[in-house]
Amino acid sequence: MAPVRVAMPFASCRRITLYQGHSARFSSSSRQIPPWAQWFKSQPRTMYATAGIGALGLGLLLRRGDKEDADVKDMEALSKVPLGRLVSGWISFAFCASPTWVEASETMYNIVSRTPIISSIADTFIIHTFFSQFLGGQTTQECIPKVRQLRNAQLGTLLGYNIEATLDGSSKDPNLILKQTESVLESIDVQANLAKEFTGDAASDPEVDNKCWVRLKITGLLNDPSALEAGSRAILKSRAAQGLDIDVPLPGLPHDGDWEAALDGDGVTPYHRDQLVRLRATMEGIISKARDNNIRVVIDAEQSWYQPVLDALTDEFMQKYNKLGLVEQQIKRADEKGYKLLYKQVRGAYIVSEAAWWKKNFGEEGSVVWPTKEDTDASYNSTMEKAISLITDQVRSNGSARFGAVFATHNAHSIDKGIQLLDKTGFLSPDLKSRLLLLNENVANSVTFAQLFGMKDDLTNRITGTVAASNGLPLVVKSMSYGELSECIPFLSRRANENKAILSGRGGALSERKRLGREIQRRLSPFGARVQKS
C-alpha cells in the first residue's frame, strides 16, 4: 500500500490561507421582471462581453503608457492564452490594483446580492472575471478542464476546497462540515484519476511524485475552532512546564505528548475534547484515502493561535503515513521517528491580524511577524538555501532524499535565487533540444515551486521556461481553490483587502494588469509585433 505524503506547514513570516463564508442571496420574487432585464438574464455572455469590451477599451486608452520590461519566455506563453481569458484577467487585476475598490468590494457585493435582477448580473460578471481568474470552479468537476490545461503547460495542481474557520472564531453548521469533508474526499478521487491519466502506471508508485496534490485546511473540518485555541493554549503550557521550546518562536515545534495535552490540559473542556477527537477521526479518513490513492496531502498553516494543535496532528500523521522502507537520517526529529519530513514554505498573508493578536496578548516586543520586509525576505531565502542544500546532499550521498520542500512564493528574487541554488549544486544539466536546464530526477522528486492559480503566471512561466525535471513531471504546481460562489466571494474580497498594499504595489495587481494589457494591445493592434520564441 503506497504511503501518502503529508506536508508540514512552515512559514518564514506568516501563512497564506483562504477564507470561506456566506452571503445572503435573493432567491425568488413576485415582482415582474422588465423585458430589458429578462434579455440580460437570457444573454449573460453578451452582457458580459459588452461590459468587458467597453471596460477594456476605455482602460487601454487611458493606460497606453503602461510600459514594463517583458520576459521573452512569459510573452511566448501569453501568446497561447485565449483572448477571452486575457480580457477577464485584465478586468480582475484592474479592480484589484485599486485599494478603494478592494476595500469596498465585500460591502458592495453584500448589498448587490440582495437586489433582484442586479444580483444575477453581478454574479455573471464575477463568475466570468474574478472567479474564473482566481478559482478553479464551484465543484471539483468544473476544475478538471483547468487542471488539464495546467498539465499541458507542464504544471501540477494543488487542489483545495475553499474552507477554513472564520476569523471571529464562530461555530459552523455540522451539515456544512459534512459537505466540506465530502468535497475534500471527492477532490482526492479527482486527482487520483487525473494522475492515472497523466502518468499511467507511475501514478501508483510511491517513489514518484505525480504533482496531483490536495490541499487541506484543518480549521474548516470542525464545528467550533475555539477547541483548537483551547487545545493550543494547553500545549504551550505543557511545553513551558517541561522547559521545551524556550528559544523557539511561537507556535514552537511539535513534541511527543502535545496531542495528549490538547485533549486533557488546563482549560480544555469535555466539549473541546469531543471536537478535537472528531476532527482527528475526520483527518484520519481523509489521509487514509489519500494514502490508498497515492495522493500527496499538503496541510496549510493557519492562525498561530490554532497552530500548536494543527502541528501536533500533522506531525502525528507524518509519522504514521510517511514511513519509508529504508530511512537512515533526516532532520533531527524526523530522523529519530523514522519518517519523511515534507514542508511548504510560504510568505504572505495574516500579517495584520497576527501582529494585532500578538500586540493584544504580549505587547510590542517579540512579534511573530518579522519587523521589515527585508527581514522576511532574508529569512525565506536563507531557509530555502538550507533546504536545497540538505536535499541535494542526501541525493549525492544516498541517491535519493528523505526530505522534501515546496517553495510557495510570488517573489521574483526568491524564484531566481532558488534556480541559482539548484544550478550551483551540479544537478542541473543543459538540454540542447528543449533549451532548458534539466533537474536531476531524484532532486526533482523533493523540490517543488508553487504559485496561486490565476496569479503571477509570469513567474510560473519563468520557471517552466528555464528549468524542467528530467523525468518529465512538473516542477511547479498552481494552488487551485474551488467552491460555491457564495462561499468564495468573501474569500476573494477579504484576501484582496488583506493584501491590498501588496496588490497595488510593484509586482502585484498593477504589474499583472500591465502584463495582460500589453499582450491584448499586441493582438488588437494592426501593427502588433510578433512574439519571438525564446
Beta strands, then each sheet from edge to edge (+ up, - down):
strand 1: 6-11
strand 2: 156-161
strand 3: 212-216
strand 4: 297-299
strand 5: 341-346
strand 6: 403-408
strand 7: 428-431
strand 8: 436-439
strand 9: 447-452
strand 10: 467-469
strand 11: 476-482
sheet 1: 1+ 4+ 3+ 2+ 11+ 9+ 6+ 5+ 1+
sheet 2: 7+ 8- 10-
end
